[in-house]
Every structure is written in structure tokens, then in C-alpha cells.
Amino acid sequence: MTSPQLNDLVGLLELEQLEQHIFRGDSRDLGTGRVFGGQVLGQAVSAAQRTCPGRAIHSVHSYFLRPGDFTKPIIYQVENTRDGRSYSARSVTAIQDGKPIFSLLCSLQSNEEGGFDYYNHCDVTPPESGLLSIDLEHEGIATYRTRTDRSKILQDLPFHIKIPDPETDDLDLPDRFWLKTSGPLPETDGIHQSMLAFVSDLRLLVSTLRPVGYRYKVTETMLATVCHAIWFHRPLRIDDWLFLQSEPVSLSNGRGLGRGAIYDSSGVLVASTMQEGVVRKRRPNPSGD
């Protein structure tokens, strides 16, 4: 049975078509004080796919330009940059109040059978094992940010998540967790890619803090995505368990760069991600508030 929360998120990503290549998406208050980056990323991926039936998105490069207002809808304008024999390119601009808040360039490809095949296999630990011991089912993603910070950021999203216990997690290892939707998704073209884009905004920047032994707390650290890239290597289903692993690449000049790999439950690499963003310590409030 599909939950109302999952139906709502699917509807959020499916968008309303206003004109050819122009779409409108609603927003949700997920406790971040602005539009959650994964929402606008997932909606933009959905808009691009809607203009290119029969081809699957395989790479995404995007920039977050301005904070979004979750009280207002977002307009997505898609430009048909190119349609070739095997590949298509689309450019998507997300607009609020007449200003661009997000820009995305993506490539889509017709299915190509045969040829070479290689990937870095991951010996994944099954989600039911004791290694990833915290089951956040129905608790909300905020609860895995820190055991002491119980803020309502990203709560009540329809995902089952299993993570290591933050009290015993080895920071020398990559950040890792299991995730799947709380129920089956409709058989709609591109919905799994849009949903993965939505969750790919999680924990990549957080992972950049691991080498300096710093655990992320919203009251002490400022994180804000600047650019985000995704490569979809193989077909995937996010209503089955996926293993997400991310590791730091660089942390300097107030910026962090994280690299992620996403595997199915048998250890096959289905997608890769990279994200760069602002990573800063929050300045103390002189008033003490």
C-alpha cells in the first residue's frame, strides 16, 4: 500500500504542464527555511524528461543560483538544445518571481543494447544487518544528522533509511546508508530518476566534514549547495533498497566537494554523484539568542 506522503511526493515531482516545454511545480516546507535543493533538482529532471519521450536521462549538471521560496510555485522552462540520432540535450531554468533560482543542463540517450560493460562492484552489507543499525523508518531524515539535534528538517518524507549509529560510526570510512521509498512507485517513465535526484542532495556536503572529525549540526554549520552533478549508469528502482556511499574530495576556502556512488542491493553501480557547496562554521550570535 502506498502512503499519502509518497503519493504527495510523486505528485510533487510529476509537475503541471502549462505550455510546450513550460511546467509548474508546487513546493513544500520541509523545515529548511527555503525550497529543499533536492526538490528543485528532482522537478527539473522531471521537466527535462517530459520533453524527450523514449530517451532516458544519463547525466545532469546543475547550479543553485538563489534560495527558493517554498510558499510559491516554481516555473520550469525547458530549452530543446539538441536532438541527435542517439542523444538529446536539454537546458532547464527554474524561475520564481521572474528570476532564475536554478539552472540545469542534461543529456538523454536512447537505449543501446550490447557493447562493453564494466563497473566498480561494491561488497554491500545487507540492510537488515547490524552494521547499519539505525532504522529511520517514519522518523524523518533530520534524525540522522545528529543524535542530539532534533530539528524538523526533512521530516516525514516517505523513505525507509538505515544508517550507522553516529555514536560508533568510524569517520575514517565513507558516509553510507541504505534508502528506499516507503512503498512502490507508479510505472511512470523517469519517476525513479527524478526521485533519485531528489534524495541525491542528501549528505554529500555532510561527508566533507568527516576528515576533520566534525559532525554536522544545523546550529553550528552552514551548508549550501552551489553545483550538483549526477550520472545515471544503469536502470534503477528506488522502491527497492539502494546503498548510497559518499566521501570527501576537498574542503577549503569555505567550500566542500563530495563524491557519491549509488549501488543496488547486489552491489551493481547504478549512479554517481558529485556536489560542491558552501561549508562554513556559523558565527556566534552576539545576543546569545
VMD Tcl script that draws the C-alpha trace (Angstrom):
set ca {
  {0.00 0.00 0.00}
  {1.30 3.45 -0.93}
  {1.25 6.11 1.78}
  {-0.28 9.58 1.34}
  {3.20 11.04 1.88}
  {4.61 9.01 -1.01}
  {1.69 9.92 -3.27}
  {2.28 13.57 -2.40}
  {5.98 13.38 -3.26}
  {5.27 11.61 -6.56}
  {2.77 14.35 -7.40}
  {5.31 16.99 -6.43}
  {7.78 15.58 -8.97}
  {5.34 14.99 -11.83}
  {4.64 18.71 -12.49}
  {1.81 20.51 -14.30}
  {2.36 21.32 -17.97}
  {1.39 24.92 -18.79}
  {2.62 25.12 -22.39}
  {5.01 23.21 -24.59}
  {8.27 22.92 -22.62}
  {6.91 25.03 -19.74}
  {5.94 23.36 -16.45}
  {4.89 24.39 -12.96}
  {5.82 22.64 -9.73}
  {4.50 23.16 -6.23}
  {6.79 23.47 -3.22}
  {6.75 22.01 0.26}
  {8.02 23.33 3.58}
  {10.50 20.65 4.63}
  {11.86 22.69 7.51}
  {14.92 24.11 5.73}
  {13.58 27.67 5.60}
  {13.73 27.59 1.81}
  {12.98 25.21 -1.05}
  {14.88 21.97 -0.43}
  {17.55 21.62 -3.12}
  {16.59 18.04 -3.88}
  {13.05 19.18 -4.69}
  {14.04 21.67 -7.39}
  {16.64 19.22 -8.73}
  {14.12 16.38 -8.95}
  {11.48 18.62 -10.54}
  {13.95 19.94 -13.14}
  {14.96 16.38 -14.04}
  {11.28 15.52 -14.42}
  {10.67 18.55 -16.66}
  {13.57 17.63 -18.94}
  {12.40 14.03 -19.26}
  {8.86 15.13 -20.12}
  {10.17 16.86 -23.27}
  {12.12 13.85 -24.52}
  {9.96 10.70 -24.53}
  {11.68 7.46 -25.40}
  {15.07 8.57 -24.10}
  {16.45 8.18 -20.58}
  {18.41 10.83 -18.75}
  {22.01 9.79 -18.13}
  {23.84 12.92 -16.94}
  {22.89 16.10 -15.09}
  {24.92 19.22 -14.30}
  {23.22 21.93 -12.27}
  {23.75 25.17 -10.36}
  {21.76 26.57 -7.47}
  {21.56 30.32 -8.10}
  {19.17 31.75 -5.47}
  {17.23 30.42 -2.48}
  {13.72 29.30 -3.42}
  {10.54 30.36 -1.60}
  {8.55 27.28 -0.56}
  {5.33 29.33 -0.33}
  {5.31 29.90 -4.11}
  {5.25 27.58 -7.13}
  {8.27 27.23 -9.41}
  {8.15 27.62 -13.19}
  {10.42 25.34 -15.23}
  {11.35 26.42 -18.75}
  {12.95 23.71 -20.87}
  {15.04 24.54 -23.93}
  {15.47 21.85 -26.57}
  {19.20 22.26 -27.15}
  {19.69 19.28 -29.45}
  {18.09 16.06 -30.68}
  {20.51 13.68 -32.39}
  {20.19 10.09 -33.55}
  {21.12 8.65 -30.14}
  {21.41 11.60 -27.76}
  {19.38 14.66 -26.80}
  {20.33 17.68 -24.71}
  {18.02 19.86 -22.62}
  {18.56 23.04 -20.64}
  {16.18 23.76 -17.76}
  {15.76 27.04 -15.87}
  {13.73 27.20 -12.66}
  {12.11 30.60 -12.09}
  {10.43 32.33 -9.15}
  {9.31 35.98 -9.13}
  {10.75 36.42 -12.60}
  {14.28 35.43 -11.51}
  {16.20 32.20 -12.14}
  {16.85 30.25 -8.95}
  {18.33 27.13 -10.54}
  {19.86 26.05 -13.85}
  {20.34 22.54 -15.22}
  {21.89 21.05 -18.34}
  {21.30 17.37 -19.02}
  {21.82 14.70 -21.65}
  {19.41 11.90 -22.55}
  {20.06 8.74 -24.55}
  {18.14 6.09 -26.47}
  {18.54 2.56 -25.11}
  {21.65 0.89 -26.53}
  {21.96 -2.88 -26.23}
  {25.25 -4.77 -26.12}
  {28.70 -3.26 -26.12}
  {31.19 -3.01 -23.26}
  {30.15 -3.25 -19.64}
  {32.21 -2.53 -16.53}
  {31.67 -1.04 -13.08}
  {33.34 -0.94 -9.67}
  {31.50 -3.60 -7.70}
  {30.70 -2.84 -4.07}
  {30.53 -5.61 -1.45}
  {27.49 -4.12 0.23}
  {26.38 -5.12 3.70}
  {22.69 -6.11 3.56}
  {20.31 -3.50 5.03}
  {18.97 -5.98 7.57}
  {22.46 -6.50 9.03}
  {23.60 -4.93 12.26}
  {26.22 -2.68 10.66}
  {23.71 -0.02 9.66}
  {21.81 -0.22 12.89}
  {19.60 2.89 12.99}
  {16.32 2.38 11.17}
  {14.79 5.78 10.49}
  {11.57 4.46 9.03}
  {8.87 7.10 9.62}
  {11.22 9.18 11.80}
  {12.39 11.65 9.16}
  {15.75 12.28 7.61}
  {16.60 15.01 10.14}
  {17.14 12.46 12.89}
  {20.25 11.02 11.25}
  {22.01 14.39 11.02}
  {22.84 14.27 14.71}
  {21.51 12.32 17.65}
  {21.16 15.50 19.73}
  {19.72 17.91 17.19}
  {16.03 17.00 16.81}
  {15.09 19.82 14.44}
  {12.31 19.20 11.94}
  {14.47 19.44 8.85}
  {13.32 16.98 6.19}
  {10.95 15.11 8.47}
  {8.04 12.95 7.33}
  {9.49 12.13 3.91}
  {8.33 8.74 2.61}
  {11.62 6.82 2.79}
  {12.98 3.92 4.80}
  {16.57 4.68 5.76}
  {19.20 2.66 7.60}
  {22.40 4.33 8.76}
  {25.30 3.61 11.12}
  {24.91 4.66 14.72}
  {26.50 8.15 14.87}
  {27.93 7.33 18.30}
  {30.05 4.47 16.92}
  {30.40 5.42 13.23}
  {34.03 5.40 12.05}
  {34.67 8.81 10.44}
  {37.62 7.33 8.52}
  {35.11 5.35 6.45}
  {32.92 6.89 3.73}
  {29.48 8.10 4.77}
  {26.99 5.36 3.90}
  {23.34 4.46 4.25}
  {20.57 2.35 2.75}
  {17.44 4.01 1.35}
  {14.23 3.14 -0.46}
  {10.77 4.66 -0.80}
  {8.19 3.58 1.76}
  {6.10 1.91 -0.96}
  {6.08 1.02 -4.66}
  {6.28 3.78 -7.25}
  {3.97 4.05 -10.27}
  {5.28 2.72 -13.57}
  {5.82 6.23 -14.93}
  {8.76 6.91 -17.23}
  {11.57 8.65 -15.38}
  {10.00 8.65 -11.91}
  {12.87 6.62 -10.39}
  {15.46 9.01 -11.84}
  {13.54 12.06 -10.59}
  {13.16 10.51 -7.14}
  {16.86 9.62 -7.00}
  {17.72 13.21 -7.97}
  {15.55 14.33 -5.03}
  {17.48 12.22 -2.49}
  {20.91 12.71 -4.10}
  {21.09 16.10 -2.38}
  {21.38 14.33 0.99}
  {24.64 14.03 2.95}
  {27.14 14.71 0.15}
  {28.26 18.00 1.71}
  {27.96 16.49 5.18}
  {30.53 13.87 4.16}
  {33.15 16.56 3.53}
  {33.31 17.19 7.29}
  {34.39 13.64 8.13}
  {38.17 14.12 7.66}
  {38.22 16.97 10.18}
  {36.25 14.92 12.72}
  {33.32 17.30 12.69}
  {29.75 16.06 12.93}
  {27.20 18.25 11.22}
  {24.78 20.25 13.39}
  {22.42 22.77 11.85}
  {23.04 25.18 14.71}
  {26.82 25.16 14.20}
  {27.43 24.58 10.49}
  {26.17 26.25 7.33}
  {25.83 24.04 4.25}
  {24.50 25.29 0.90}
  {24.81 23.56 -2.46}
  {26.40 25.53 -5.29}
  {26.64 22.89 -8.02}
  {25.48 19.29 -8.30}
  {26.10 16.56 -10.88}
  {24.54 13.11 -11.38}
  {25.40 10.31 -13.79}
  {22.80 7.55 -14.26}
  {24.76 4.49 -15.41}
  {22.12 1.78 -15.41}
  {18.38 1.29 -14.88}
  {17.44 1.55 -11.20}
  {14.50 1.25 -8.86}
  {14.38 3.46 -5.79}
  {11.42 1.50 -4.39}
  {13.95 -1.27 -3.78}
  {16.94 -0.85 -1.47}
  {19.79 1.34 -2.75}
  {23.14 1.72 -1.00}
  {24.45 5.31 -1.02}
  {28.09 5.96 -0.20}
  {29.78 9.38 -0.23}
  {33.29 10.54 0.52}
  {35.08 13.88 0.77}
  {37.26 15.13 -2.05}
  {38.23 18.60 -0.82}
  {37.45 21.08 1.94}
  {38.93 24.60 1.63}
  {38.11 28.29 1.24}
  {34.64 27.81 2.70}
  {33.75 25.18 0.10}
  {33.45 21.41 0.23}
  {33.40 18.85 -2.59}
  {31.87 15.42 -2.07}
  {31.70 12.40 -4.37}
  {29.00 9.74 -4.15}
  {28.35 6.27 -5.52}
  {24.94 4.59 -5.54}
  {24.58 0.81 -5.76}
  {21.66 -1.58 -5.96}
  {21.24 -4.31 -3.35}
  {23.56 -6.67 -5.25}
  {26.42 -4.14 -5.40}
  {25.95 -3.00 -9.01}
  {26.81 0.67 -9.56}
  {23.67 2.42 -10.85}
  {24.59 6.11 -10.42}
  {27.36 8.50 -9.39}
  {27.14 11.99 -7.93}
  {29.34 14.97 -7.12}
  {28.41 18.09 -5.20}
  {30.22 21.29 -4.31}
  {28.85 23.81 -1.87}
  {29.39 26.27 0.93}
  {30.69 24.63 4.11}
  {31.19 27.14 6.93}
  {31.12 27.32 10.68}
  {28.28 29.53 11.84}
  {29.38 32.70 13.59}
  {28.32 33.01 17.22}
  {25.26 35.18 17.81}
  {26.39 38.13 19.97}
  {22.95 38.42 21.53}
  {23.11 34.81 22.64}
  {19.72 34.01 21.02}
}
mol new
graphics top color blue
foreach p $ca { graphics top sphere $p radius 0.5 }
foreach p [lrange $ca 0 end-1] q [lrange $ca 1 end] { graphics top cylinder $p $q radius 0.2 }
display resetview
